[in-house]
Amino acid sequence: MVGAAEEAQLNRLESQVDNGGGGAWEYLCLVRKLKARRSEKVLKHGLSILNDPKARSRLGGEEWTLYEQVAIAAMDCQRLDVAKDCIATLSKKFTGSLRVGRLEAMLLEAKGAWADAEKAYARLLEDNPLDQAMHKRKVAMAKAQGNISAAVDFLNKYLEIFMADQDAWRELAEIYVSLQMYKQAAFCYEELILSQPTVPLYHLAYAEVLYTMGGLENLQAAKKYYASTINLTGGKNTRALYGVCLCSVAINQLTKGRNKEEESSELQSLAAEALLKDYKHRAPEKLPLLSTMLKNMKLIS
């Protein structure tokens, strides 16, 4: 994930290049480093370098990296003719390369030749079964065809090998949520929290899955994870503040005073106060609506 400072740096450099201030190569390197998706700009500025023999010669060995970068951007922009030319150049230079083979399979994907692309990936994976990028391309290809069950199968098999890949766990969780398979989604978020316990996004997503599942035990757990999200974000996550309030109301409705939930009434009161303060500062025109809602929920008097 690109940080705010890096995003600002990238935008400044992009504006400089667009306005003729130079720095195209530096911009392309930064896009690659940040793994940003700026395909149209990469295609435009990358081709300007590749089509200039002097500029291209100054890159040395990095010339081939640029060919790869432009090929991927061209496929993203459906400039398949450009992608084909770049891949042909790379294939001539690196005959039999696994990396070039992956680009050729991606070109088949871009053309919609799914069966041929599947065969190409299968062939490449025989030679290198631990190539993460190719496993992920199979997942992307299944999703592009609308075959979500196949995407789930591919992701599960991938995670049997690469269990520490947080992006894959998160993607699988999001697919499960879209399929309303909440227990499976909860398991994925549990894995993410175990591997990165200080990331508030995972706590929040897990809390929302538990809240959606419902039931007293799940609601109580959801409230705890909403609270941990608030703690990890310094009390600045509005969604988590709402979550604590909603969980409190739902728990009270289920228990009707039969448990010790009153012990945590301070938490819901603090969450309600924090929401009021947040709205007063950022959206004062909506403060009356919030106040009415919280009064109806019996969280404020």
C-alpha positions in Angstrom: 0.0 0.0 0.0 1.4 3.4 -1.1 1.7 5.9 1.8 0.5 9.5 1.6 4.1 10.9 1.3 5.0 8.5 -1.5 1.8 9.2 -3.3 2.5 12.9 -3.1 6.0 12.4 -4.4 4.7 10.2 -7.3 2.1 12.8 -8.2 4.7 15.6 -8.2 7.1 13.7 -10.4 4.2 12.7 -12.8 3.2 16.4 -13.1 6.8 17.4 -13.8 7.1 14.8 -16.6 3.7 15.6 -18.1 4.7 19.3 -18.3 8.0 18.6 -20.0 10.2 19.0 -17.0 12.1 15.7 -17.6 12.5 12.9 -15.2 10.6 10.2 -17.1 12.9 7.4 -16.2 12.9 8.4 -12.5 9.1 8.5 -12.6 8.9 5.0 -14.2 11.3 3.6 -11.6 9.2 5.1 -8.8 6.0 3.6 -10.2 7.7 0.2 -10.3 9.1 0.6 -6.8 5.7 1.6 -5.3 3.9 -1.0 -7.4 1.5 1.8 -8.4 -0.9 1.3 -11.2 -0.4 4.2 -13.6 -0.7 2.2 -16.9 -1.5 5.0 -19.3 1.4 7.2 -18.0 3.8 4.2 -18.0 2.8 3.4 -21.5 3.2 7.0 -22.7 6.5 7.8 -21.0 7.9 4.3 -21.4 7.4 4.4 -25.1 9.0 7.8 -25.4 12.2 6.4 -24.0 12.1 3.1 -25.9 11.5 4.9 -29.2 14.5 7.1 -28.6 17.7 5.1 -29.4 19.9 7.5 -27.4 17.7 7.5 -24.3 17.3 3.8 -24.5 21.0 3.2 -24.8 21.6 5.2 -21.6 19.6 2.7 -19.6 22.1 -0.1 -20.0 20.7 -3.4 -18.6 17.6 -1.6 -17.3 16.4 -1.3 -20.9 14.9 -4.9 -20.6 13.2 -4.0 -17.3 11.5 -1.1 -19.1 10.4 -3.3 -22.0 8.7 -5.6 -19.4 7.1 -2.6 -17.6 5.7 -1.2 -20.8 4.5 -4.6 -22.0 2.4 -5.0 -18.8 1.1 -1.4 -19.0 0.2 -1.9 -22.7 -1.8 -5.0 -21.9 -3.6 -3.1 -19.1 -4.5 -0.4 -21.7 -5.5 -3.0 -24.3 -2.6 -1.9 -26.6 -1.9 -5.5 -27.5 0.1 -4.5 -30.5 2.6 -2.7 -28.3 2.7 -5.5 -25.7 3.3 -8.0 -28.5 6.3 -6.0 -29.8 7.8 -5.6 -26.4 7.4 -9.3 -25.5 8.9 -10.3 -28.9 11.9 -8.1 -28.2 12.4 -9.7 -24.8 11.9 -13.2 -26.2 14.6 -12.6 -28.7 17.0 -11.4 -26.1 16.1 -14.0 -23.4 15.1 -17.1 -25.2 13.4 -19.7 -23.0 13.1 -17.2 -20.1 10.5 -18.1 -17.5 9.8 -14.4 -17.0 9.2 -13.8 -20.7 7.0 -17.0 -20.7 4.8 -15.4 -18.1 4.4 -12.3 -20.2 3.4 -14.4 -23.2 0.8 -16.2 -21.1 -0.4 -12.8 -19.8 -0.8 -11.6 -23.4 -3.0 -14.7 -24.1 -5.1 -13.6 -21.1 -5.4 -10.1 -22.5 -6.6 -11.5 -25.8 -9.2 -13.6 -24.0 -7.6 -16.9 -25.0 -8.3 -18.4 -21.6 -7.7 -22.1 -22.5 -4.3 -21.3 -24.2 -3.3 -19.1 -21.2 -4.3 -21.9 -18.8 -2.1 -24.3 -20.7 0.8 -21.9 -20.8 0.7 -21.3 -17.0 0.4 -25.0 -16.3 3.5 -25.7 -18.5 5.5 -22.9 -16.8 4.5 -24.1 -13.3 5.7 -27.6 -14.1 9.2 -26.1 -14.4 8.8 -23.7 -11.5 6.0 -24.8 -9.1 6.9 -22.1 -6.5 6.4 -19.1 -8.8 4.0 -17.0 -6.8 3.2 -14.6 -9.7 2.0 -17.4 -12.0 -0.2 -18.9 -9.2 -1.7 -15.4 -8.7 -2.3 -15.0 -12.5 -4.4 -18.2 -12.4 -6.5 -16.7 -9.6 -6.9 -13.4 -11.6 -7.8 -15.3 -14.7 -10.5 -17.3 -12.9 -12.0 -14.1 -11.5 -11.9 -12.4 -14.9 -14.0 -15.2 -16.3 -16.5 -15.0 -13.4 -15.5 -18.4 -12.1 -15.4 -17.5 -8.4 -15.4 -21.1 -7.2 -12.2 -21.8 -9.2 -10.6 -18.6 -7.8 -11.4 -19.8 -4.3 -9.9 -23.2 -5.1 -6.7 -21.7 -6.6 -6.3 -19.3 -3.6 -6.7 -22.1 -1.1 -4.1 -24.3 -2.9 -1.8 -21.2 -3.2 -2.1 -20.6 0.6 -1.2 -24.2 1.4 2.2 -23.3 -0.1 2.6 -19.6 0.7 0.9 -19.3 4.0 2.5 -16.0 4.9 1.0 -14.1 1.9 -1.3 -11.5 3.6 -2.6 -10.2 0.3 -3.9 -13.6 -0.6 -5.6 -14.2 2.7 -7.3 -10.8 2.4 -8.4 -11.5 -1.1 -9.8 -14.8 -0.1 -11.6 -13.2 2.8 -13.2 -10.6 0.6 -14.4 -13.3 -1.9 -15.9 -15.3 1.0 -17.7 -12.2 2.2 -19.1 -11.6 -1.3 -20.3 -15.2 -1.2 -21.8 -14.7 2.3 -19.5 -17.5 3.6 -18.8 -15.6 6.8 -17.3 -18.4 8.8 -14.6 -19.0 6.2 -14.0 -15.2 5.9 -13.6 -15.0 9.7 -11.0 -17.7 9.6 -9.0 -15.7 6.9 -9.1 -12.5 9.0 -8.0 -14.5 12.1 -4.9 -15.6 10.1 -4.3 -12.0 9.2 -4.6 -10.8 12.8 -2.2 -13.5 13.9 0.4 -12.5 11.4 0.0 -8.7 11.8 -1.8 -7.9 15.0 -1.2 -4.2 14.8 -3.0 -3.6 11.5 -6.4 -2.0 12.4 -7.9 -2.8 9.0 -7.8 -6.5 9.8 -9.4 -6.0 13.3 -12.2 -3.9 11.7 -12.9 -6.3 8.9 -13.0 -9.2 11.4 -15.3 -7.3 13.7 -17.7 -6.6 10.8 -17.8 -10.3 9.8 -18.6 -11.3 13.4 -21.3 -8.6 13.6 -22.8 -9.8 10.4 -22.9 -13.4 11.6 -24.8 -12.3 14.7 -25.5 -14.2 17.9 -24.4 -13.2 21.4 -21.0 -14.7 21.4 -20.1 -13.2 17.9 -21.5 -9.8 18.9 -19.4 -9.7 22.1 -16.3 -10.7 20.1 -17.1 -8.1 17.4 -17.4 -5.4 20.1 -13.9 -6.3 21.4 -12.4 -6.1 17.9 -14.1 -2.8 17.2 -12.6 -1.6 20.4 -9.2 -2.8 19.4 -9.5 -1.0 16.1 -10.3 2.2 18.0 -7.3 1.6 20.2 -5.0 1.0 17.3 -6.2 4.1 15.4 -6.0 6.4 18.4 -9.8 6.7 18.6 -10.1 8.1 15.0 -11.9 5.3 13.2 -15.5 6.4 12.8 -16.6 3.0 11.5 -15.3 1.3 14.6 -17.0 3.8 16.9 -20.3 3.1 15.2 -19.5 -0.6 15.5 -19.2 -0.4 19.3 -22.5 1.4 19.5 -24.4 -1.0 17.3 -22.9 -4.1 19.1 -23.9 -2.7 22.4 -27.5 -2.2 21.4 -27.7 -5.6 19.8 -26.2 -7.3 22.8 -28.6 -5.5 25.2 -31.5 -6.6 23.0 -30.4 -10.2 23.2 -29.6 -10.3 26.9 -32.2 -7.8 28.3 -30.0 -7.3 31.3 -29.3 -10.9 32.0 -25.5 -10.7 31.7 -22.7 -8.4 32.9 -22.7 -6.2 29.8 -23.4 -3.2 32.1 -19.8 -3.5 33.1 -18.8 -2.3 29.6 -21.4 0.5 29.4 -18.6 3.0 29.8 -17.1 1.9 26.5 -20.3 2.5 24.5 -20.7 5.9 26.2 -17.2 6.9 25.3 -17.8 5.7 21.7 -21.0 7.8 21.5 -19.2 10.8 22.9 -16.3 10.4 20.5 -18.8 10.2 17.5 -20.5 13.4 18.7 -17.1 15.2 19.0 -16.0 13.9 15.5 -19.2 15.0 13.8 -19.1 18.4 15.6 -15.6 19.0 14.2 -16.0 17.5 10.7 -19.7 17.5 9.8 -21.6 19.9 12.2 -24.6 20.0 9.9 -25.2 16.3 10.5 -24.8 16.5 14.2 -28.6 16.7 15.0 -29.1 13.5 13.0 -26.4 11.7 14.9 -27.7 12.9 18.2 -31.2 11.8 17.5 -30.0 8.4 16.4 -27.9 7.9 19.5 -30.8 9.0 21.7 -33.0 6.4 20.0 -30.4 3.8 20.7 -30.4 4.9 24.3 -26.6 5.6 24.2 -27.0 9.2 25.3 -29.6 11.1 27.2 
